[in-house]
Amino acid sequence: MAEIGKGVTAGKLAINVQKKFTRAQEKVLQKLGKADETRDAAFEETVGSFNKQMVEGAKLQKDLKAYLLAVKTMHDASRRLQECLAEMYDPEWFGKEEVDSMVEDTDANWTDYYEKLTDESLLSLDTYLSQFPDIKARLAKRERKMVDFDSARHHFASIQKGKKKDEAKIAKAEEELGRAQKVFEELNVELQDELPVLWDSRVGVYVNTFQNLASNQEKFHRDMGKLSQNLNDVMTKLDEQRLDKKNGSASVKPEEASSSEGANHSVAGDSQPANAVTNGDGDLPEGFLYK
């Protein structure tokens, strides 16, 4: 005979198959209205809240991960842009050391922002959502055990109504009913206690998630604002030096131009035309002529 599986015997497998068949049969009878069904309106409302809470939490987790992915993408783009600035910035330009330092600080700020969002918002949300699979599985188990309880209850009732009273069968059916009821009620009570607590816990989780997100955003943008202002100051100073250098090489200073003009006037006033005819005293006669 082929091995069925580790720790699973043929007898246990047969029992599980029989349970599934009995449950399916009971559900059919309930849907057809031939068997009553255990109902708990308050619990069903609690389960509805659980399902809503689980969907909302999963959506928040998905959107937060998408936000973090966008932060990482922006970090990569910022790093490349800052590295480009550092590489093209000539060593003799004003503020070279400051620019290199700002490039490093900008990268560190992005890294710190991403890590804190991950640790303080996403991981706490992941911990919160990790409870849901277990509770969801227990709700499914409760549903199965409730069907088992209903089935055992109907079976016991049918034996009691039989024309021939078989005390042994009645005792066995009653024992099975008691066991099924105990398993169902224990699980039902546990979930009735846990689900409302879990529902209320969502407020604290949302506060923690978005409060940490907001505080880290505020710090990140404040630090980035300072770095951006410092970079703008360096760029402004560099541009001023460029303009000063350009203006200095393109024009002569006013005092130098005045000095040069005065010298020219002095030379012109003290000299005489080279080809002028003078009188005996060296003075130019009226209506002088050139040779």
C-alpha positions as CSV (number, residue, x, y, z in Angstrom):
1,M,0.0,0.0,0.0
2,A,1.4,3.4,-0.9
3,E,2.3,5.7,1.9
4,I,-0.4,8.3,2.5
5,G,1.7,10.8,4.2
6,K,3.8,11.4,7.3
7,G,1.8,11.1,10.4
8,V,-1.4,10.4,8.5
9,T,-3.0,7.0,8.8
10,A,-5.7,5.4,6.5
11,G,-8.1,5.5,9.4
12,K,-7.6,9.2,10.1
13,L,-7.9,9.9,6.4
14,A,-11.2,8.0,6.3
15,I,-12.5,10.0,9.3
16,N,-11.7,13.3,7.6
17,V,-13.4,12.2,4.4
18,Q,-16.5,11.2,6.4
19,K,-16.5,14.6,8.2
20,K,-16.4,16.5,4.9
21,F,-19.2,14.4,3.5
22,T,-21.4,14.9,6.7
23,R,-20.7,18.6,6.6
24,A,-21.6,18.9,2.9
25,Q,-24.8,16.9,3.5
26,E,-25.8,19.1,6.5
27,K,-25.2,22.3,4.5
28,V,-27.4,21.0,1.7
29,L,-30.2,20.2,4.1
30,Q,-29.9,23.7,5.7
31,K,-30.0,25.4,2.3
32,L,-33.1,23.4,1.4
33,G,-34.7,24.4,4.6
34,K,-34.9,20.8,5.8
35,A,-32.6,21.4,8.8
36,D,-32.3,24.4,11.0
37,E,-29.0,26.3,11.3
38,T,-27.3,27.8,14.4
39,R,-27.2,31.5,13.9
40,D,-25.6,34.4,15.9
41,A,-26.5,37.8,14.5
42,A,-24.2,39.7,16.9
43,F,-21.2,37.4,16.0
44,E,-21.9,37.7,12.3
45,E,-21.8,41.4,12.6
46,T,-18.4,41.1,14.4
47,V,-17.2,38.9,11.6
48,G,-18.3,41.5,9.1
49,S,-16.2,44.1,11.0
50,F,-13.3,41.8,11.0
51,N,-13.5,41.3,7.2
52,K,-13.7,45.0,6.7
53,Q,-10.8,45.6,9.0
54,M,-8.7,43.0,7.2
55,V,-9.4,44.5,3.8
56,E,-8.6,48.0,5.0
57,G,-5.4,46.9,6.6
58,A,-4.2,45.1,3.5
59,K,-5.0,48.2,1.4
60,L,-3.0,50.4,3.8
61,Q,-0.1,48.0,3.7
62,K,-0.1,47.9,-0.1
63,D,-0.3,51.7,-0.4
64,L,2.4,52.3,2.2
65,K,4.7,49.8,0.4
66,A,4.0,51.7,-2.9
67,Y,4.9,55.0,-1.1
68,L,8.2,53.5,0.2
69,L,9.0,52.2,-3.3
70,A,8.5,55.8,-4.6
71,V,10.8,57.1,-1.8
72,K,13.5,54.6,-2.8
73,T,13.1,55.6,-6.5
74,M,13.4,59.3,-5.6
75,H,16.4,58.5,-3.4
76,D,18.1,56.8,-6.4
77,A,17.3,59.7,-8.7
78,S,18.5,62.2,-6.1
79,R,21.8,60.3,-5.6
80,R,22.5,60.3,-9.3
81,L,21.8,64.0,-9.6
82,Q,23.9,64.9,-6.6
83,E,26.8,62.7,-7.9
84,C,26.5,64.5,-11.2
85,L,26.9,67.8,-9.5
86,A,29.9,66.7,-7.5
87,E,31.6,65.3,-10.6
88,M,31.1,68.4,-12.7
89,Y,32.0,70.9,-10.0
90,D,35.5,72.2,-10.6
91,P,37.9,72.0,-7.6
92,E,38.8,75.7,-8.0
93,W,35.2,76.9,-7.9
94,F,33.8,78.5,-4.8
95,G,32.4,76.1,-2.2
96,K,33.7,72.9,-3.6
97,E,34.1,71.3,-0.1
98,E,30.7,72.5,0.9
99,V,29.1,71.0,-2.2
100,D,30.8,67.6,-1.6
101,S,29.6,67.7,2.0
102,M,26.0,68.6,1.0
103,V,26.0,65.7,-1.5
104,E,26.8,63.2,1.2
105,D,24.3,64.8,3.7
106,T,21.6,64.7,1.1
107,D,22.1,61.0,0.5
108,A,22.3,60.2,4.2
109,N,19.0,62.1,4.7
110,W,17.2,60.1,2.1
111,T,18.6,56.8,3.6
112,D,17.5,57.8,7.1
113,Y,14.0,58.8,5.9
114,Y,13.5,55.4,4.1
115,E,14.7,53.3,7.0
116,K,12.7,55.2,9.6
117,L,9.5,54.9,7.6
118,T,10.2,51.2,7.2
119,D,10.9,50.5,10.9
120,E,8.4,52.8,12.5
121,S,5.4,52.6,10.1
122,L,5.6,49.5,7.8
123,L,7.0,47.0,10.2
124,S,4.4,47.9,12.9
125,L,1.7,47.6,10.4
126,D,3.0,44.2,9.2
127,T,3.0,43.0,12.9
128,Y,-0.7,44.1,13.2
129,L,-1.7,42.4,10.0
130,S,0.1,39.2,10.9
131,Q,-2.7,38.4,13.3
132,F,-5.3,38.1,10.6
133,P,-4.4,34.8,8.9
134,D,-4.6,32.9,12.2
135,I,-8.0,34.5,13.1
136,K,-9.3,33.9,9.6
137,A,-8.3,30.2,9.9
138,R,-10.0,30.0,13.3
139,L,-13.2,31.6,11.9
140,A,-13.2,29.0,9.2
141,K,-12.7,26.3,11.8
142,R,-15.6,27.7,13.9
143,E,-17.8,27.5,10.8
144,R,-16.9,23.8,10.3
145,K,-17.4,23.0,14.0
146,M,-20.8,24.8,14.0
147,V,-21.9,22.5,11.1
148,D,-20.6,19.5,13.0
149,F,-22.6,20.7,16.1
150,D,-25.8,21.2,14.0
151,S,-25.3,17.8,12.3
152,A,-24.8,16.1,15.7
153,R,-27.8,17.9,17.1
154,H,-30.0,16.8,14.2
155,H,-28.7,13.2,14.4
156,F,-29.4,13.0,18.1
157,A,-32.9,14.4,17.6
158,S,-33.7,11.9,14.8
159,I,-32.6,9.0,16.9
160,Q,-34.8,10.1,19.8
161,K,-37.8,10.4,17.5
162,G,-37.3,6.8,16.2
163,K,-39.9,4.2,16.9
164,K,-37.4,1.8,18.3
165,K,-35.5,3.2,21.2
166,D,-31.9,2.0,21.0
167,E,-30.4,3.3,24.2
168,A,-26.8,2.5,23.1
169,K,-27.2,4.6,19.9
170,I,-29.0,7.4,21.8
171,A,-26.1,7.5,24.4
172,K,-23.5,7.5,21.6
173,A,-25.3,10.2,19.7
174,E,-25.7,12.3,22.9
175,E,-22.0,11.9,23.6
176,E,-21.1,13.0,20.1
177,L,-23.4,16.0,20.4
178,G,-21.9,17.0,23.8
179,R,-18.4,16.8,22.3
180,A,-19.3,18.7,19.2
181,Q,-21.0,21.4,21.2
182,K,-18.1,21.8,23.6
183,V,-15.5,22.2,20.7
184,F,-17.8,24.7,19.0
185,E,-18.6,26.8,22.0
186,E,-15.0,27.0,23.3
187,L,-13.9,28.3,19.9
188,N,-16.9,30.5,19.7
189,V,-16.3,32.1,23.1
190,E,-12.6,32.7,22.3
191,L,-13.4,34.5,19.1
192,Q,-16.2,36.5,20.7
193,D,-13.6,37.8,23.1
194,E,-10.8,38.5,20.7
195,L,-12.6,40.0,17.7
196,P,-13.9,43.1,19.4
197,V,-10.4,43.7,20.9
198,L,-8.8,43.4,17.5
199,W,-11.4,45.8,16.0
200,D,-10.7,48.4,18.6
201,S,-6.9,48.0,18.2
202,R,-7.1,49.4,14.6
203,V,-7.3,53.0,16.0
204,G,-4.0,52.7,17.7
205,V,-2.4,51.1,14.7
206,Y,-3.6,53.8,12.3
207,V,-2.5,56.6,14.8
208,N,0.9,55.0,15.1
209,T,1.4,54.5,11.4
210,F,0.4,58.0,10.3
211,Q,1.9,59.8,13.2
212,N,5.3,58.3,12.6
213,L,4.8,59.0,8.9
214,A,4.0,62.6,9.5
215,S,6.9,63.2,12.0
216,N,9.4,61.6,9.7
217,Q,8.1,63.5,6.7
218,E,8.4,66.8,8.7
219,K,12.0,66.1,9.8
220,F,13.0,64.9,6.3
221,H,11.6,68.0,4.5
222,R,13.0,70.3,7.1
223,D,16.5,68.9,6.7
224,M,16.2,68.9,3.0
225,G,15.1,72.5,3.1
226,K,18.3,73.5,4.9
227,L,20.5,71.6,2.5
228,S,18.6,73.1,-0.4
229,Q,19.1,76.6,1.0
230,N,22.8,76.0,1.6
231,L,23.2,74.8,-2.0
232,N,21.4,77.8,-3.3
233,D,23.7,80.1,-1.3
234,V,26.8,78.4,-2.8
235,M,25.4,78.6,-6.3
236,T,24.6,82.3,-5.8
237,K,28.1,83.1,-4.5
238,L,29.6,81.2,-7.4
239,D,27.5,83.1,-9.9
240,E,28.5,86.4,-8.3
241,Q,32.2,85.6,-8.6
242,R,31.7,84.6,-12.2
243,L,30.0,88.0,-13.0
244,D,32.7,89.9,-11.1
245,K,35.4,88.2,-13.1
246,K,33.6,88.8,-16.3
247,N,33.0,92.5,-15.7
248,G,36.6,93.0,-14.5
249,S,38.1,91.5,-17.7
250,A,35.7,93.2,-20.1
251,S,36.1,96.9,-19.0
252,V,38.7,99.3,-17.5
253,K,38.2,100.6,-14.1
254,P,37.0,104.3,-14.0
255,E,40.0,105.6,-12.0
256,E,42.4,104.0,-14.4
257,A,40.6,105.6,-17.4
258,S,40.7,109.1,-15.8
259,S,44.4,108.8,-15.0
260,S,45.2,107.8,-18.6
261,E,43.1,110.7,-20.0
262,G,44.8,113.2,-17.8
263,A,48.2,112.1,-18.9
264,N,47.2,112.5,-22.6
265,H,46.0,116.0,-22.0
266,S,49.2,117.0,-20.2
267,V,51.4,115.7,-23.1
268,A,49.3,117.4,-25.7
269,G,49.4,120.8,-23.8
270,D,53.2,120.8,-23.3
271,S,54.3,119.8,-26.8
272,Q,54.3,121.8,-30.0
273,P,53.7,120.6,-33.5
274,A,56.8,119.1,-34.9
275,N,56.7,120.9,-38.2
276,A,55.6,124.4,-36.9
277,V,57.6,127.5,-37.9
278,T,58.5,129.6,-34.8
279,N,59.8,133.1,-34.5
280,G,63.0,134.0,-32.9
281,D,61.6,133.7,-29.4
282,G,60.3,130.3,-30.0
283,D,56.7,131.4,-30.0
284,L,54.4,130.5,-32.7
285,P,53.5,133.5,-34.9
286,E,50.1,134.4,-35.9
287,G,49.0,132.5,-39.0
288,F,52.0,130.1,-38.6
289,L,52.8,127.8,-41.5
290,Y,54.1,124.3,-41.6
291,K,57.2,123.6,-43.7
